[in-house]
Amino acid sequence: DAKTTQPNSMESNEEEPVHLPCNHSTISGTDYIHWYRQLPSQGPEYVIHGLTSNVNNRMASLAIAEDRKSSTLILHRATLRDAAVYYCILSEDTDKLIFGTGTRLQVFP
Amino acid sequence: DTEVTQTPKHLVMGMTNKKSLKCEQHMGHRAMYWYKQKAKKPPELMFVYSYEKLSINESVPSRFSPECPNSSLLNLHLHALQPEDSALYLCASSQGRPPYEQYFGPGTRLTVT
C-alpha cells in the first residue's frame, strides 16, 4: 500500500484559509487520493477525493500536483468546528483504506 | 439517510464474557467494514464484507468474529477478549466501487476488564 506523509500538527485562526499538505511520492497510477477528518469523539468523516484533477466541494478543495506526488487540502475559511485530525489516504482499486497518522488541526478564535 | 448506526455506544465486558457489536446502514451500500482505533492512533482496518461475503480479514485474532446477516447489518462477535482489545470499534459502509468513499458510524467504545 502506498504511504503518505503529513505534518503532525498545524494551527490556524478562525476565518483564515488552511492548507494541509500531503506527500505521496510512491503513488501509483490507479491510486485515488482521499481526505477524511475525525472530529473529537466521532468516527471519521469523508471530506473529498481526487484522482488527477483539482476538486472542489462544499467542504473543501483538493489541489493535486501535476506529477501527483503531493496534494493539498484547502479549507477556505476555517471555523472552530474544523478542528480535527485530517487524514490523507491513498487507495488502490480495492476496498482498503489504510489510515496514516494524520495532521491534527487546531483552530483558534 | 446517510447514517451508519452502531450499538451499543459503550460496552464493558470481562475477559470470559461473550458480547456482540452491531452496525446498521440503510443506504443500499454493498460493502461494510470494521475498524479498530486505539487512543490517539489512526483507525486500523479489521474486516471487509462485500456483497455479504467476507473479502478481507487483516489477520485479526479469532476472538473477533464478524458476521453479515444481510446487506444492511454487520455484527462483530467478541469472545475471550484481552484488556489490550479495549478500543473504539468503528463500522463503515460504502457503495463498494471506486473511489470507495466510506461512511463511518460513531463507534462503540469497548472496555475489557
Interface residues (C-beta under 8 A of the other chain):
Chain A: Y32 H34 Y36 Q42 G43 P44 E45 Y46 H49 L51 V85 Y87 S91 D93 T94 D95 K96 L97 I98 F99 G100 T101 G102
Chain B: V4 A31 Y33 P42 P43 E44 L45 V48 S50 S55 I56 L90 A92 S94 G96 P98 P99 Y100 E101 Q102 Y103 F104 G105 P106 G107
